[in-house]
């Protein structure tokens, strides 16, 4: 599989916390098997993203392959789909609008930089 590298992804501290919270909520809170619709990423893929952001600091450059950034996009999308709007502040510590802003940032990277190639996850 060919995958392009995004070398300029940087996250603010709040965005890093949202990504970590999304991982915890999706894999430890909601559980993939209980999703209303099938998850668009695997547990292994989500753990990999969590490991990538676990020790980064604010505005530190992180290199993602297109597949990795798509998994992050899908994690945020699934989180927004599965959590009730009123649960965000209590379960995540962030509002739906804060998660949505990060989702748009990640989605724009996917849409702008990643080129779908045969056999590549979308």
NORRA-V818845 format. One line per field, one symbol per residue. phi: phi as a letter, one per 20 degrees, with the letter a starting at -180 (. if undefined). A space follows every 10 residues. Layout:
phi->???
This chain:
phi->.ebfdedcec cfgfffffff ffggffedef mgfegfcgfe befffffffg ffegdedgmf fcedfgffff ffgfffffff feefgeegfe edncegffff gfgfgfffff fededfdgmd gd
